[in-house]
């Protein structure tokens, strides 16, 4: 499992459950990082 980077705007995303442990692989390279973001997403435009 790769270590998480430091997030300036969210110092502890694991304790707030925005990032959780996961063995899911990325489609592009078939590798996993050990974590996955499960929080909300936002965008400038709505589709």
C-alpha positions as protocol buffer text, in pm:
chain_id: "A"
residue {
  index: 1
  type: UNK
  ca { x: 0 y: 0 z: 0 }
}
residue {
  index: 2
  type: UNK
  ca { x: 142 y: 338 z: -98 }
}
residue {
  index: 3
  type: UNK
  ca { x: 149 y: 613 z: 164 }
}
residue {
  index: 4
  type: UNK
  ca { x: -102 y: 893 z: 124 }
}
residue {
  index: 5
  type: UNK
  ca { x: 25 y: 1236 z: 24 }
}
residue {
  index: 6
  type: UNK
  ca { x: -30 y: 1532 z: 253 }
}
residue {
  index: 7
  type: UNK
  ca { x: -349 y: 1729 z: 179 }
}
residue {
  index: 8
  type: UNK
  ca { x: -330 y: 2096 z: 280 }
}
residue {
  index: 9
  type: UNK
  ca { x: -709 y: 2146 z: 279 }
}
residue {
  index: 10
  type: UNK
  ca { x: -792 y: 1811 z: 442 }
}
residue {
  index: 11
  type: UNK
  ca { x: -525 y: 1697 z: 689 }
}
residue {
  index: 12
  type: UNK
  ca { x: -688 y: 1364 z: 790 }
}
residue {
  index: 13
  type: UNK
  ca { x: -916 y: 1225 z: 515 }
}
residue {
  index: 14
  type: UNK
  ca { x: -908 y: 871 z: 656 }
}
residue {
  index: 15
  type: UNK
  ca { x: -1063 y: 971 z: 990 }
}
residue {
  index: 16
  type: UNK
  ca { x: -1347 y: 1152 z: 809 }
}
residue {
  index: 17
  type: UNK
  ca { x: -1387 y: 850 z: 576 }
}
residue {
  index: 18
  type: UNK
  ca { x: -1336 y: 1052 z: 257 }
}
residue {
  index: 19
  type: UNK
  ca { x: -1058 y: 807 z: 168 }
}
residue {
  index: 20
  type: UNK
  ca { x: -1088 y: 437 z: 255 }
}
residue {
  index: 21
  type: UNK
  ca { x: -864 y: 133 z: 216 }
}
residue {
  index: 22
  type: UNK
  ca { x: -929 y: -50 z: -112 }
}
residue {
  index: 23
  type: UNK
  ca { x: -768 y: -305 z: -339 }
}
residue {
  index: 24
  type: UNK
  ca { x: -942 y: -166 z: -651 }
}
residue {
  index: 25
  type: UNK
  ca { x: -709 y: -137 z: -952 }
}
residue {
  index: 26
  type: UNK
  ca { x: -699 y: 164 z: -1184 }
}
residue {
  index: 27
  type: UNK
  ca { x: -828 y: 85 z: -1532 }
}
residue {
  index: 28
  type: UNK
  ca { x: -540 y: 264 z: -1707 }
}
residue {
  index: 29
  type: UNK
  ca { x: -252 y: 63 z: -1558 }
}
residue {
  index: 30
  type: UNK
  ca { x: -412 y: -222 z: -1363 }
}
residue {
  index: 31
  type: UNK
  ca { x: -237 y: -108 z: -1042 }
}
residue {
  index: 32
  type: UNK
  ca { x: -387 y: -23 z: -707 }
}
residue {
  index: 33
  type: UNK
  ca { x: -274 y: 241 z: -458 }
}
residue {
  index: 34
  type: UNK
  ca { x: -441 y: 84 z: -155 }
}
residue {
  index: 35
  type: UNK
  ca { x: -689 y: 369 z: -108 }
}
residue {
  index: 36
  type: UNK
  ca { x: -988 y: 513 z: -290 }
}
residue {
  index: 37
  type: UNK
  ca { x: -1169 y: 848 z: -259 }
}
residue {
  index: 38
  type: UNK
  ca { x: -1537 y: 803 z: -170 }
}
residue {
  index: 39
  type: UNK
  ca { x: -1633 y: 1162 z: -89 }
}
residue {
  index: 40
  type: UNK
  ca { x: -1849 y: 1399 z: -293 }
}
residue {
  index: 41
  type: UNK
  ca { x: -1739 y: 1542 z: -627 }
}
residue {
  index: 42
  type: UNK
  ca { x: -1799 y: 1890 z: -760 }
}
residue {
  index: 43
  type: UNK
  ca { x: -1763 y: 2063 z: -1095 }
}
residue {
  index: 44
  type: UNK
  ca { x: -1796 y: 2411 z: -1238 }
}
residue {
  index: 45
  type: UNK
  ca { x: -2053 y: 2297 z: -1495 }
}
residue {
  index: 46
  type: UNK
  ca { x: -2343 y: 2057 z: -1456 }
}
residue {
  index: 47
  type: UNK
  ca { x: -2396 y: 1798 z: -1728 }
}
